[in-house]
Amino acid sequence: MKLLTHNLLSSHVPGLRPGGGFPLRIEAAEVRERPVPFNAAFVSRLVPRLRWDALREAAESLGRPSELPPEPTPGYEADEEFLRRLHHVLLEVEVLEGSLQCPDSGRRFPISRGVPNLLLTEDEA
Amino acid sequence: MSAASGRFFCTAGRGLEPFLAREVRARLGATEVDCVSGKVFFRAAAGLGELRQLRSGERLFLLLKKHGPLPVSGSRGKMLNEIKSLVIEDSKYWLDIISVWRKFHGHKGKTDNSSQENTSALKRKSEEETNTASKRQKTEQVRAIVSEECQVGAGETCESSDRMNRQECWIESRTSSEFPSRGSGEDPAANEELSFRVSCRCSGAIARILTSQEVGRAIGMALVKQCGWHADLRDPDVEIFVHLNDIYSVVGIPLFRLPLANREYIRTAGLRSTVAWAMASLAEIRAGALVLDPMCGLGMILLEAAKEWPEAYYWGADISDSQLEGADGNIRAAGFMDKIELLKASVKALPLPSESFDSVISDIPFGKKFKTTSDAQFLPDILQEMERVLRVGGTLVLLLSQELHKHVDGLTRCAGADPADGDSGAVPARAMDGLTRCAEGASADGDSGADPSVDGNLSSLAQGGGEPIICRHFGSLLPEDVYAISLGKTDAFIHKYRKVSAAVSSRTGTGSCPNTGTLPGTGSSGLKELES
């Protein structure tokens, strides 16, 4: 699970208050870093789609302070160093084993072989 | 080195012809594009590498002859002579053809080795959880290997005498000894010591008088006499393909041994790659797009999309471990680990924020995956989630069985739609227009009548169609296109929707129908605007 994916995942346990399922807290047992070819234009396009605080939090929680600013600064499209740091955090860091915890309900969702399992049981759903 | 212009034709699964026609224009700059049921003819200046990249076609051929239909007379002998005349030309003709064909193939024509590996790519994982959708697809896959040209319109009968029975198309080689291989009056230079095989398909009026085997034999003999080639059924250098029906007489040489639909980048096949690509091509995937397949199975749609539109990012979700494993294997084999990510999640409760994706593309399983009597029961829940995660302006592309197609038609039109209202009939009519314009001359083409749901559905709207059809959440899904396609044994429908505005979606069921507004321009999916 890359942090780009994590940035999109939210818990859908029933009965949460609005927004209560995001962001999921990462408890990582195995993390891997793997180089991915850098595409500045592509990363740049992702910026407006990201939940920035959650991304920074996630990177921190993996012990990889992301050196990302509190917010994308204006003109980020041309800031290659910024884009490269962002690229690294979003695409080159993967959680292979661990779990994701719903902030409101505490429910844990396992990550196994890089694939997060967000299925609810029949009782929960 | 620019390629010389050549004439080609490519077979296509029924219903995919418009996609193929558009693709040859866009990818190859093709001209003289002529679309008939099951085939697209075109001219292009393209090399083998470029031609190999066609994604919505089945088999690609060098076009040798394309004439009107053979006149049918009572005299078999006369007809056979007419048929032979299709291949009897002066010696230079065949020399030229072979040299053109050689240019594509290099030495001996057995260079397409990368495709040979694909036979293993077709091995299927059989697992407990294989749903009937996979089984259906497996059947299609096998059928397609056997005779992908056998996807005929309603008006044609299929003589399955191509790949399976090709021994019969050309009688044992002792027949060829009736004709000296170096006949008099024949240019010895034409004797290339080439081996060949004739694959022949006859249908329509001709098939009532002559069998494919007889025709194939006659042509084969004529070629032996003409060119001094020898027949080899098992592993010929050259294959001559002849197709005779009520609409045309076509002679061609296939350029590749295996169908284009066999992708070297896909390890375990599921949904047919041509259909998956066609669906992705409707989604308008732009650079930076976020694309989701919430019932991804083995990931076919995501793989085709990631291959063609690599500047986007893709997510696949499925509830089945074995499917996800298969998808993971496919993603790794294709080298797309940095483009496609997987989740174990249910489409009925997607763990994703609202309005976060640009496109949602999915093949909705046809079988009894949800352990209930009818999948249609779950359709509203599935659609609801797909619609929720889609951003306004985003596209939804679905592959539906005939049954689901009828229900969806009901769900995404408002309950108040008046059967006389031009709009509620507008979408299928446009799609059918595209099909009938494309499938020129295929008057008995089952497709034009294949959408009984236009009428059937409107009445089911009135009666409730077995399920209360309410304008619930789906007022914001504007139907844009419907394509009837064949998946071999079954028919299916590709539906394209656009999410227009969350505000319009009507929980109150007031029946305010976004369809009455102007439909968005369909310029982006110019598939229906075929110039012949």
Interface residues (C-beta under 8 A of the other chain):
Chain A: M1 K2 L4 T5 L8 L9 S10 S11 H12 G21 F22 V36 P37 N39 A41 F42 R45 L46 R49 L91 F109 R113 G114 V115 P116 N117 L118 L119 L120 A125
Chain B: A287 G288 L290 E311 Y313 W315 I319 L324 D328 D338 E341 L342 L343 K344 A345 S346 K348 A349 L350 P351 L352 P353 S356
